[in-house]
Amino acid sequence: MTYHPKSDFVRVMMERGFLADCTDYQGLDEALLKGGMPGYIGFDATAKSLHVGSLIQIMMLRWLQKTGGKPITLMGGGTTKVGDPSFRADERPLLTPEQIDDNIAGIRQVFSAYLSYDEGHVPSSSVAVGQDNVAMMINNAEWLDGLNYLDFLRDIGRHFSINRMLAFESVKSRLDREQSLSFLEFNYMILQAYDFMELHRRYGCVLQMGGSDQWGNIVNGIDLTRRVIDGEVYGLTSPLLTTSDGKKMGKSQSGAIWLNPDMLSPYEFWQFWRNTTDADVGRFLKLYTELPVDECDRLGALEGSEINEAKIKLANEVTGLLHGADAAAAAEATAREVFEKGGVGDDLPTLTLTSDEIGDGISIVQLIVKSGLAGSGKEAKRLISESGAKINDEPLTDAGMMIDASVLATPIKLSAGKKRHALIQLS
C-alpha cells in the first residue's frame, strides 16, 4: 500500500492499532494537511540502549516521516537528571551527567535505522525525504540546563495547578499505594510540559506523542503552550502494550530485549519475535512491521503449524528494519540449523571462558547462569530437575556436573527448553 504525504498519518495510526487517544482529531488532521508537520517523542537516557518497549514510539515517528511529517527525537539530557515517575513504584536512581551523555550516545545509533536525518529516503523504504520532513534529533539540555530557578517558578510554575497534577493517574496511583513521590520527581511533568513549549517556540513543533501513561504530561504541555505563547498544539498517545498472556512488552525470561546489537545480538532479538504467542502475531505485525494490514490479518489468522511461518515472517521483518535484511536472514538460517538439524549455527549467543575462569572445573549450574539461560542458580537447578536443560542436545540430569577445560576443547551447546540455546567455548 502506498501512503501519501499530508493525508494518511492519523489513518495509519488508527488502522494499525497505534492510537489510544488524541486531544483534537480535526485540528491535528488540518495541521497534517499543511505538510512537513513537526511532531516529537521524548526518550530519557536511563540506559545505553532503548528496549522493545520503546519500539512502538519509534515506529510512530517512522510512520510520521513516511507520511510527510517531520519527526523529532527529543533526547532527555535534562529530564533524565530528574526521572519520570509515571507509574513507577519508586524513584529512579540518579545518573551523573557523564552517564547520561554515554547513554545518549548509545541510544542515538538506533534511530538511524528507522528515520532519515538527511534528505534522501527513509531507511529500508523507497519513501523520499525532503527538506520539509527530514528528521531532527534535539537534546532538551539545550534549554533546561540553563534555567534560572526563580525565573522558572515565576514565569512557568504559576501556570500549574497542584490539585490537577495530583489527579493525574500516574501520580494518583503512586499516592494511593502510599508510595513516596519526591519533589524532584514531581517537577518532571513541569519540565516535560516546558519541553513541548520550547520545541514549539524554537522549531514549530505542533504534536507530542507518547504512551498512554504520558497523557497527563502531554496535556500539561498543551495547556502551557497555549497559556504562555498562545500556540496551537496537539497530543496523541499509543496504548501501553502487554502480550496476550499479560506480560509487559519488552521483557523476557532472560531480561530486557535491547535494541542495540552490542547489548543483545540480532539472533536473540530475532528469537524474541519468533517466540511470539499465537494470539499476538497479527497485532504485532501491524505495529512493528510495514506489511499491508490485510496481509497482517491473514498471517495472524493462521493456525497450527502454519502460524510458525507467520512468526518467522514477523521476526524477519522486525529484525530487518533494525539490524538489516542480512542479519535477519542469518538469524533465520541459524535458527533452522539449531531447531531442524540439531546444529549450533553461526550466530548463537556465545559465552567464551578463559582457562583461569574454569580453573579445576566449573559447575554446569554456573554455566547455565553465565550463558543467560537462567537468572539464578536456583532457577538453573529447577530447570535441570524438570528435564528442561540439555547439553549437546542430551538431557541434563545431574545438577552437580562439573565441566573442565578438556570438555571445552570443542564448544558445547547448552539448551533451556526447545527454543533457547547458547554456545560455550574456551578462549
C-alpha positions in Angstrom: 0.0 0.0 0.0 1.3 3.5 -0.9 0.9 6.2 1.8 0.5 9.7 0.6 2.1 12.7 2.3 -0.1 15.2 4.2 -3.1 12.9 4.5 -2.5 9.5 6.0 -0.8 9.6 9.3 -3.9 9.5 11.6 -5.4 6.8 9.4 -2.3 4.7 9.7 -2.3 5.2 13.5 -5.9 4.0 13.6 -5.9 1.1 11.3 -2.6 -0.4 12.6 -3.5 -0.1 16.3 -1.2 2.7 17.4 -3.9 5.1 18.6 -5.2 5.3 22.2 -6.3 8.9 22.3 -5.9 12.3 20.7 -6.6 15.7 22.0 -8.1 17.1 18.8 -8.5 14.8 15.8 -9.8 17.5 13.4 -7.2 20.1 14.4 -4.4 17.5 14.0 -5.7 16.5 10.6 -5.8 20.1 9.4 -2.2 20.6 10.7 -1.0 17.5 8.8 -2.6 18.7 5.6 -0.2 21.6 5.5 2.7 19.2 5.1 6.0 18.8 6.9 4.3 19.0 10.3 6.9 18.5 13.2 6.0 16.0 15.8 8.1 14.7 18.7 8.5 11.9 21.2 10.9 12.2 24.2 13.3 9.5 25.2 15.1 9.7 28.5 18.6 8.4 28.7 18.3 5.9 31.6 20.3 3.2 29.8 22.7 2.8 26.9 20.0 1.4 24.7 16.3 1.6 24.3 14.4 -1.7 24.5 11.5 -3.2 22.7 9.1 -1.3 24.9 10.1 1.9 23.1 9.8 0.4 19.6 6.1 1.3 19.2 7.0 5.0 19.7 9.9 4.7 17.2 7.6 3.2 14.6 5.1 6.1 15.2 7.9 8.5 14.3 8.8 6.4 11.3 5.2 6.5 10.0 5.1 10.3 10.6 8.1 10.7 8.3 6.8 8.2 5.7 3.5 10.2 5.5 5.2 13.6 5.1 5.6 14.8 8.7 8.8 15.9 10.3 9.8 13.6 13.2 11.8 15.0 16.2 13.6 12.6 18.5 14.0 14.5 21.8 16.9 13.2 23.9 16.3 13.8 27.6 19.7 15.1 28.6 18.0 17.4 31.0 14.9 15.5 32.2 16.9 12.3 32.8 18.5 14.2 35.7 15.1 14.3 37.4 13.5 11.0 36.3 10.0 10.3 35.1 7.8 9.0 38.0 5.0 7.8 35.7 3.5 4.5 37.1 6.7 3.7 39.0 6.7 2.3 42.5 9.9 4.0 43.5 12.3 6.8 42.5 14.7 6.2 39.6 18.4 6.2 40.6 20.0 9.5 39.8 22.6 9.4 37.0 25.7 11.6 36.6 25.9 14.0 33.6 28.7 11.7 32.2 26.5 8.6 32.5 23.6 10.5 30.7 25.9 11.6 27.8 27.2 8.0 27.4 23.6 6.7 27.4 22.5 9.2 24.7 25.5 8.2 22.5 24.3 4.6 22.8 20.7 5.4 22.1 21.4 7.5 19.0 22.5 4.6 16.8 19.1 3.0 16.9 17.2 5.9 15.4 19.2 6.0 12.1 17.8 2.5 11.3 14.3 3.9 11.3 14.5 7.6 10.4 16.3 9.7 7.8 18.2 12.7 9.3 19.3 13.8 5.8 17.5 14.3 2.6 17.2 11.1 0.6 15.0 8.2 1.6 13.6 6.7 4.8 15.8 3.7 5.7 14.6 0.4 4.3 12.0 2.3 2.3 11.5 4.0 -1.0 9.7 6.9 0.6 11.6 10.2 -0.3 12.7 12.6 2.3 13.0 16.3 1.5 13.7 19.4 3.5 10.2 19.5 4.9 10.3 16.1 6.5 13.9 15.4 7.3 14.2 14.1 11.0 15.8 16.1 13.8 17.5 15.0 17.0 17.4 17.5 19.8 18.6 17.4 23.4 16.4 19.1 26.0 19.5 20.0 28.0 19.7 22.8 25.3 17.2 24.8 27.3 16.8 23.0 30.6 20.4 23.2 31.8 20.4 27.0 31.7 17.2 27.6 33.5 17.1 30.1 36.4 15.1 28.5 39.1 13.4 31.7 40.4 12.5 32.9 37.0 11.2 29.5 36.0 9.0 29.4 39.1 7.6 32.9 38.4 7.1 32.5 34.7 6.2 28.8 34.3 5.3 27.4 37.7 2.4 29.7 38.2 0.5 28.0 35.3 0.4 24.6 37.1 -2.3 23.6 39.5 -1.1 21.1 42.2 -4.7 19.9 42.6 -4.9 19.0 38.9 -1.4 17.4 38.9 -2.3 15.2 41.9 -5.4 14.0 40.0 -3.3 12.6 37.1 -3.5 8.8 37.2 0.3 8.3 37.0 0.7 10.3 40.2 -2.6 9.3 41.9 -1.8 5.6 41.6 1.6 6.1 43.4 0.0 8.1 46.2 -2.9 5.7 46.6 -0.4 2.9 47.3 1.2 5.2 49.9 4.5 5.2 48.0 6.7 8.2 48.3 6.8 10.7 45.5 9.7 13.1 45.8 9.6 16.8 45.0 12.3 16.2 42.4 10.1 13.7 40.6 7.0 15.9 40.9 8.8 18.5 38.8 9.3 16.1 35.9 5.8 16.8 34.5 6.5 20.6 34.6 9.8 20.1 32.7 8.2 17.9 30.1 5.5 20.5 29.5 8.2 23.1 29.2 9.9 20.9 26.6 6.8 21.0 24.4 6.5 24.7 24.6 10.2 25.2 23.8 10.0 22.8 20.8 7.0 24.8 19.5 8.8 28.1 20.0 12.1 27.1 18.6 11.2 24.5 15.9 7.5 24.9 15.2 6.6 21.5 16.7 2.9 21.1 17.0 2.5 17.4 18.1 3.7 15.4 21.0 3.3 11.6 21.0 3.9 9.0 23.7 2.4 6.1 25.5 -0.9 6.4 27.3 0.9 6.8 30.6 2.2 10.2 29.3 -1.3 11.6 28.7 -1.2 13.9 31.8 2.3 15.2 30.9 1.2 15.8 27.3 -2.0 17.7 28.3 0.1 19.9 30.6 2.4 20.8 27.7 -0.5 21.7 25.5 -2.0 23.9 28.2 1.3 25.6 29.0 2.0 26.3 25.3 -1.4 27.9 24.8 -1.2 30.0 28.0 2.3 31.3 27.6 2.8 31.8 23.8 -0.8 31.2 22.5 0.4 28.2 20.4 -2.0 25.6 18.9 -0.5 22.2 19.6 -1.8 18.6 19.8 -1.2 15.4 21.7 -1.6 11.7 20.6 -1.0 8.6 22.7 -0.5 4.9 21.9 -1.8 2.1 24.1 0.5 0.6 26.7 1.2 -2.8 25.3 1.2 -6.1 27.1 1.4 -9.5 25.5 -1.7 -11.7 25.4 -0.5 -13.5 28.5 -0.3 -10.3 30.4 3.5 -9.7 30.4 5.0 -6.3 29.9 6.2 -5.7 26.4 10.0 -5.6 26.1 10.8 -8.1 28.8 11.7 -11.8 28.6 12.9 -14.5 30.9 16.5 -13.5 30.3 15.9 -9.7 30.8 15.2 -6.7 28.6 15.1 -7.0 24.8 17.6 -4.3 24.0 17.7 -2.6 20.5 21.4 -2.0 20.4 23.3 -5.1 18.9 26.1 -4.8 21.4 23.6 -5.4 24.2 21.5 -8.0 22.5 22.6 -10.0 19.4 20.5 -9.8 16.3 19.9 -13.6 16.7 18.5 -13.2 20.2 16.4 -10.2 19.0 15.1 -12.4 16.1 14.3 -15.2 18.6 12.2 -12.9 20.8 9.9 -12.2 17.9 9.9 -15.8 16.7 8.7 -16.9 20.1 5.7 -14.6 20.0 2.5 -16.3 21.3 0.0 -17.2 18.6 -2.6 -14.6 19.8 -0.2 -11.7 19.4 1.1 -12.4 15.8 -1.4 -10.3 13.9 -1.3 -7.4 16.2 2.5 -7.3 16.3 2.7 -7.5 12.5 0.6 -4.3 12.3 2.6 -2.4 14.9 6.1 -3.5 14.3 6.3 -4.2 10.5 5.1 -2.3 7.4 3.3 -5.2 5.8 -0.2 -4.3 4.4 -2.9 -4.5 7.1 -4.8 -7.2 5.2 -1.7 -9.3 5.0 -1.1 -8.9 8.7 -4.7 -10.1 9.4 -4.2 -13.1 7.1 -1.0 -14.1 8.7 -2.4 -13.6 12.2 -5.3 -15.8 11.5 -3.2 -18.8 10.6 -3.4 -21.8 12.9 -1.4 -25.0 13.7 2.0 -25.3 12.1 1.2 -22.5 9.6 1.3 -19.9 12.4 5.0 -20.7 12.8 5.8 -19.4 9.4 3.9 -16.2 10.3 6.1 -15.9 13.3 9.2 -16.3 11.2 7.8 -13.6 8.9 7.3 -11.3 11.9 10.8 -12.0 13.2 12.4 -11.3 9.8 10.5 -8.1 9.1 11.2 -6.6 12.6 14.8 -7.7 12.7 15.3 -6.5 9.1 14.1 -3.0 10.0 16.5 -2.7 13.0 19.6 -4.7 12.0 19.2 -5.1 8.2 17.9 -7.9 5.9 21.2 -9.8 6.1 21.1 -10.0 9.9 17.5 -11.3 9.7 18.4 -13.9 7.1 21.4 -15.1 9.2 19.3 -15.4 12.3 16.7 -17.4 10.5 19.4 -19.7 9.0 20.9 -20.2 12.4 17.5 -21.0 14.0 16.7 -23.5 11.3 20.0 -25.2 11.8 19.6 -25.4 15.6 16.0 -26.5 15.6 15.7 -28.6 12.5 19.2 -30.0 12.2 20.4 -30.1 15.8 23.4 -28.0 14.9 24.9 -25.0 16.7 24.6 -22.4 13.9 26.9 -19.5 13.3 25.0 -16.8 15.3 24.1 -18.4 18.6 24.7 -16.4 21.8 28.2 -17.4 22.8 30.0 -17.5 26.2 33.7 -17.6 26.0 35.7 -18.6 29.1 39.4 -18.5 29.9 41.3 -21.3 31.5 41.6 -19.2 34.6 37.8 -18.8 34.9 37.4 -22.6 34.5 40.2 -23.5 36.9 39.8 -27.0 38.1 36.3 -27.1 36.9 33.1 -25.0 36.7 29.7 -26.4 37.6 27.0 -26.9 34.9 24.7 -24.7 37.0 27.2 -21.8 36.8 27.4 -22.2 33.1 23.7 -22.1 32.6 23.5 -18.9 34.6 26.6 -17.3 33.0 25.2 -18.1 29.5 21.9 -16.2 30.3 19.7 -19.3 30.1 18.7 -18.9 33.7 18.6 -15.9 36.0 19.9 -17.7 39.1 21.5 -20.9 40.3 18.1 -21.9 41.9 16.4 -21.4 38.5 19.1 -23.4 36.8 18.8 -26.3 39.2 15.0 -26.3 38.8 15.5 -26.4 35.0 17.6 -29.5 35.3 15.3 -31.2 37.8 12.3 -30.6 35.5 14.2 -32.1 32.5 14.3 -28.7 30.8 18.1 -28.5 30.3 20.3 -30.2 27.7 24.0 -30.3 26.9 24.7 -31.0 23.2 21.1 -32.0 22.8 21.3 -34.7 25.5 19.2 -34.3 28.7 21.0 -32.9 31.7 20.1 -34.9 34.9 23.0 -34.0 37.3 23.0 -30.5 38.8 26.3 -31.3 40.3 28.1 -31.9 37.0 31.5 -30.2 36.7 32.9 -29.0 33.3 36.7 -28.8 33.0 38.9 -27.3 30.2 39.2 -30.7 28.5 35.5 -30.9 27.9 35.6 -27.4 26.3 38.3 -28.5 23.9 35.4 -28.3 21.4 32.5 -25.9 22.0 29.4 -27.3 23.8 25.8 -26.3 23.3 23.5 -25.7 26.3 19.7 -25.6 25.8 16.9 -24.4 28.1 13.7 -25.8 26.7 13.2 -26.1 22.9 13.9 -22.6 21.9 16.7 -21.1 24.0 20.3 -22.1 23.3 23.8 -20.9 24.0 27.3 -21.9 22.9 30.1 -22.3 25.5 33.7 -22.2 24.3 37.2 -21.9 25.6 39.2 -18.8 24.6 
